[in-house]
């Protein structure tokens, strides 16, 4: 009816998506407001999760630094030859102006090269920060201070492991010396005698860490025939994403779904890890809920609890300001087993770390029952969204976000239709 029995050409649809892409975010918000006025989009429970969606690019179109350097040299040589030929040739009045000649492939190659340089510089800065942190850990360990956490890999690993072993050995030997001094003074020591130094669990663990660090230094690294860093010449913004079925060239789409399975917020990121997306997605969801509450005044548009799986677990995400949240610290089955075998009651103990407090809450009957809603809330929503958008058609991070917003709008309109028909 809308098209007068004439189906629009695919190019017409493509132009529509390009010309109206800036309106998709506003349209997404308007549909949510319609749903809120009908009593939908209930925020008592909000679940956040990510899914990988393929880009409009092949994984085989990734190239390394050497390839881009060769292409840049070839482009310069080709440009010099073309300029020389044009200067020697007679001007042609029918020749297409240079400004109208398409050079999309060359432009994409330059963009991919720039993207690769930017990523390389960012990774070098991150590596320098990691090395500085590892050096600081080593200095603290060698000074006899306690260092929390696993020893990071790298050139400081063996030195820190040896310092840790020396500290644990000295601490256990000090216990034995104190007991011997008490006996020598003619007094009776309290408690069971300490274990010998070589048998104490902390010393045994520290010795194993030294052995592992020594073994790692003796391993000859296998030469890597593939480049460490690559960029895609078809869609330079896309990334190689690991999935359960292998690798794909695409983006990581973050989705926040309400208790009645309306998509409240959506984002597209380039990192395969979800951990850095929790706070931005929670912030977006809070803004949407506040906007809907101002429009309706309903308590249904206050966020009750935010649920997320272990891919979002970090101290920063657990302790960040915002609504109440339950973030898994491991696999779901492990939490269910912990709630059965080590049930907890009441609030977390005073002085607990963010992880300890979250572990306590997940072992309570209320926490376990609430977190169990996560999969049933967000995973069907992601599955149905991917029926609408299983592969991006447009290229680039911002166009992919606009396309995801349009697909989420279609998803929410479908939920509205089914709820009100």
Long-range contacts (C-beta under 8 A, 24 or more apart in sequence): 14-393, 17-393, 17-394, 17-402, 17-403, 17-406, 18-394, 18-399, 21-399, 21-402, 21-403, 22-402, 24-402, 24-405, 24-406, 24-409, 25-402, 25-405, 27-405, 27-406, 27-409, 28-266, 28-405, 28-406, 28-408, 28-409, 28-412, 29-288, 29-291, 31-409, 31-412, 31-413, 31-416, 32-262, 32-264, 32-288, 32-292, 32-412, 33-291, 33-292, 33-295, 34-416, 35-262, 35-412, 35-415, 35-416, 36-292, 36-295, 36-296, 36-298, 36-301, 37-295, 37-296, 38-416, 38-419, 38-420, 39-298, 39-300, 40-260, 40-262, 40-415, 40-416, 40-419, 41-258, 41-260, 41-262, 41-264, 41-292, 41-300, 41-301, 42-258, 42-259, 42-260, 42-300, 42-301, 43-258, 43-259, 43-264, 43-285, 43-289, 43-292, 43-300, 43-301, 43-302, 43-303, 43-304, 44-259, 44-300, 44-303, 44-304, 44-305, 45-258, 45-259, 45-304, 45-305, 45-307, 45-370, 45-373, 45-377, 46-256, 46-257, 46-258, 46-259, 46-264, 46-285, 46-303, 46-304, 46-305, 46-306, 46-307, 46-377, 47-256, 47-257, 47-306, 47-307, 47-308, 47-373, 47-374, 47-377, 47-378, 48-254, 48-255, 48-256, 48-257, 48-277, 48-278, 48-281, 48-282, 48-285, 48-306, 48-307, 48-308, 48-312, 48-378, 49-254, 49-255, 49-257, 49-274, 49-308, 49-309, 49-374, 49-378, 49-379, 49-382, 50-252, 50-253, 50-254, 50-255, 50-269, 50-274, 50-277, 50-311, 51-252, 51-253, 51-255, 51-382, 51-385, 51-386, 52-241, 52-242, 52-243, 52-248, 52-250, 52-251, 52-252, 52-253, 52-272, 53-250, 53-251, 53-253, 53-386, 53-389, 53-390, 53-391, 53-392, 53-404, 54-248, 54-249, 54-250, 54-390, 54-391, 54-392, 55-232, 55-235, 55-238, 55-249, 55-250, 55-251, 55-391, 55-392, 55-395, 55-400, 56-234, 56-235, 56-391, 56-392, 56-393, 56-394, 56-395, 57-232, 57-234, 57-235, 57-238, 57-249, 57-395, 58-234, 58-249, 59-232, 59-240, 59-247, 59-248, 59-249, 61-232, 61-233, 61-234, 61-249, 62-230, 62-231, 62-232, 62-233, 62-240, 62-249, 63-112, 63-227, 63-230, 63-231, 63-232, 63-233, 64-226, 64-227, 64-228, 64-229, 64-230, 65-116, 65-120, 65-227, 65-229, 66-227, 68-109, 68-112, 68-113, 68-116, 68-231, 71-109, 71-113, 72-113, 75-106, 75-109, 105-233, 108-233, 108-234, 108-236, 109-233, 111-236, 112-231, 112-232, 112-233, 112-236, 113-231, 114-236, 115-231, 115-236, 115-237, 116-229, 116-230, 116-231, 119-229, 119-231, 120-229, 123-229, 130-154, 131-156, 134-160, 138-163, 141-167, 151-209, 151-213, 153-216, 157-213, 157-216, 158-210, 158-213, 158-214, 158-217, 161-206, 161-209, 161-210, 161-212, 161-213, 162-210, 164-206, 164-209, 165-203, 165-206, 165-207, 165-209, 165-210, 168-200, 168-202, 168-203, 168-205, 168-206, 169-197, 169-203, 169-206, 171-202, 172-197, 172-200, 172-202, 172-203, 173-197, 234-395, 235-395, 235-396, 237-270, 237-395, 237-396, 237-397, 237-400, 238-270, 238-395, 239-270, 239-271, 239-272, 241-272, 242-272, 250-391, 250-392, 251-392, 251-397, 251-400, 252-277, 253-385, 253-404, 254-280, 254-281, 255-378, 255-381, 255-382, 255-385, 255-408, 256-281, 256-282, 256-284, 256-285, 257-377, 257-378, 257-381, 257-382, 258-377, 259-373, 259-377, 260-415, 261-377, 261-380, 261-381, 261-415, 262-412, 262-415, 263-381, 263-385, 263-408, 263-411, 263-412, 264-288, 264-289, 266-404, 266-405, 266-408, 267-401, 267-404, 268-397, 268-400, 268-401, 268-404, 270-397, 273-311, 274-308, 274-311, 274-312, 275-311, 275-312, 275-313, 275-314, 275-317, 277-312, 278-308, 278-312, 278-314, 278-317, 278-320, 278-327, 279-316, 279-317, 279-320, 279-322, 282-306, 282-320, 282-322, 282-323, 282-325, 283-322, 286-322, 286-323, 305-370, 307-370, 307-371, 307-373, 307-374, 307-377, 307-378, 308-374, 309-374, 313-355, 313-358, 315-353, 315-354, 315-355, 318-354, 318-355, 318-357, 318-358, 319-354, 326-358, 326-361, 326-362, 326-367, 326-370, 326-371, 326-374, 327-358, 328-362, 328-371, 328-374, 329-355, 329-358, 329-359, 329-362, 332-371, 332-375, 335-362, 335-363, 335-368, 335-371, 336-368, 336-372, 338-362, 338-363, 339-363, 339-364, 339-365, 339-367, 339-368, 381-411, 384-411, 384-414, 385-411
